[in-house]
């Protein structure tokens, strides 16, 4: 992107499936965008009634490098305007998965939403993953919050 600050990039190999043929690849829509929009690779329009959950194909398979994941997140416009959001947000595509990326969407709105071929249905973010090394402790370091859980700070 012309004039944009330099970004580091990670090479991700992909395969476009037959039902995704002709659709553009996900891309960053603005210079500062973190996520790339995923497109619906549906062959027919899909109606999502209020409360319904659908699994929408993208026609895209990827080989994510070890130490990374792809997070599938809702598109804010769809969520705010129509109540259409990712049901397991954020969804995770693991580095060892080689199948098609599909997006589980739920209609939390009050009206039917129609998904058409090529519609931008979610966004994907490549994220680095830190791996846990468990270390048992008899006592954990103290913090101001301590063990205060849900709602502990009030309204």
C-alpha positions in Angstrom: 0.0 0.0 0.0 1.5 3.3 -1.1 2.5 5.5 1.7 1.7 3.0 4.4 4.3 2.4 7.1 6.1 -0.9 6.6 4.6 -4.0 8.1 6.2 -7.2 8.8 4.6 -10.1 6.8 4.4 -13.8 7.1 4.1 -16.0 4.0 1.0 -18.2 4.1 0.4 -20.8 1.4 -3.2 -21.2 0.2 -5.3 -23.3 -2.0 -8.6 -22.0 -3.5 -11.2 -24.7 -3.9 -13.5 -25.0 -7.0 -16.5 -23.4 -5.3 -14.3 -20.4 -4.4 -13.1 -20.0 -7.9 -13.5 -16.4 -9.2 -13.7 -14.9 -5.8 -10.9 -12.5 -4.8 -8.5 -13.5 -2.0 -9.0 -11.9 1.4 -7.3 -8.6 1.6 -6.7 -5.7 4.0 -9.3 -3.0 3.2 -7.4 -0.1 4.7 -3.7 0.7 5.4 -4.2 0.2 9.2 -6.5 -2.8 9.1 -5.5 -5.8 11.2 -8.0 -8.2 9.6 -8.7 -9.3 6.1 -12.3 -9.8 5.0 -13.4 -13.4 4.3 -15.9 -13.8 1.5 -18.8 -16.2 1.3 -18.2 -19.0 -1.3 -21.8 -20.0 -1.4 -23.3 -21.3 -4.7 -26.8 -20.1 -3.7 -28.0 -17.3 -1.4 -28.3 -18.5 2.2 -31.1 -17.1 4.4 -30.3 -16.8 8.1 -33.4 -16.4 10.2 -33.2 -14.8 13.7 -31.6 -17.4 16.1 -30.3 -19.6 13.2 -26.7 -20.7 13.0 -25.1 -21.4 9.6 -21.7 -22.7 8.5 -20.5 -20.6 5.5 -17.8 -21.9 3.2 -15.0 -19.5 2.1 -13.5 -21.8 -0.6 -10.1 -21.2 1.0 -7.6 -23.6 2.6 -4.4 -22.3 4.2 -1.1 -23.6 5.6 -0.5 -21.4 8.6 3.1 -21.5 9.9 3.9 -23.2 13.2 3.6 -20.7 16.0 0.7 -18.8 14.5 -3.1 -19.1 14.3 -5.7 -17.4 12.3 -8.5 -15.8 14.3 -11.9 -15.5 12.8 -13.7 -12.4 14.0 -17.1 -10.8 13.3 -17.3 -7.8 11.0 -18.6 -4.9 13.1 -20.9 -3.6 10.5 -22.8 -6.9 10.1 -23.0 -7.3 13.8 -24.2 -3.8 14.6 -26.6 -3.4 11.6 -27.9 -6.9 11.3 -27.0 -8.9 14.4 -25.0 -11.3 12.3 -21.9 -12.4 14.2 -19.4 -15.3 14.5 -21.0 -17.8 16.8 -17.7 -18.9 18.4 -15.9 -15.6 18.3 -13.1 -15.5 17.9 -12.8 -18.8 16.0 -9.4 -20.3 15.7 -7.8 -21.9 12.7 -4.8 -23.9 14.0 -1.5 -24.1 12.2 -1.9 -27.9 11.6 -5.4 -27.6 10.0 -5.5 -28.0 6.2 -9.2 -28.1 5.5 -11.5 -25.3 4.2 -12.0 -22.3 6.3 -15.7 -22.1 7.2 -17.3 -19.5 9.3 -20.1 -20.2 11.8 -22.5 -17.3 11.8 -25.5 -16.7 14.1 -28.2 -14.2 13.5 -28.8 -12.4 16.8 -31.0 -9.8 15.1 -34.7 -9.5 14.6 -34.9 -9.9 10.8 -33.8 -12.5 8.3 -30.3 -11.9 6.8 -29.4 -13.1 3.3 -25.8 -14.1 2.5 -24.9 -13.9 -1.2 -21.8 -15.2 -3.0 -18.9 -12.8 -2.5 -20.4 -11.1 0.6 -17.8 -10.2 3.2 -18.9 -12.3 6.2 -16.1 -12.2 8.7 -12.5 -11.1 9.1 -9.4 -13.1 9.7 -6.4 -12.0 11.7 -3.0 -13.8 11.7 -1.8 -13.9 15.3 1.4 -15.2 16.9 0.8 -17.9 19.5 2.8 -18.2 22.7 3.0 -21.8 24.1 2.5 -22.5 27.8 5.1 -24.3 29.9 3.4 -25.2 33.1 5.3 -24.4 36.3 3.6 -25.6 39.5 3.7 -23.1 42.5 2.5 -23.5 46.1 1.5 -19.8 46.1 0.9 -17.4 43.2 2.2 -13.8 43.1 -0.1 -11.3 44.8 -2.0 -8.6 42.8 -4.3 -5.8 43.7 -7.2 -7.7 42.2 -6.5 -11.0 43.8 -9.2 -13.6 43.1 -11.9 -11.0 42.3 -14.0 -12.4 39.6 -17.1 -11.5 37.5 -18.5 -8.1 38.6 -16.0 -7.6 41.4 -15.5 -3.9 40.5 -19.2 -3.1 40.5 -21.4 -1.5 37.8 
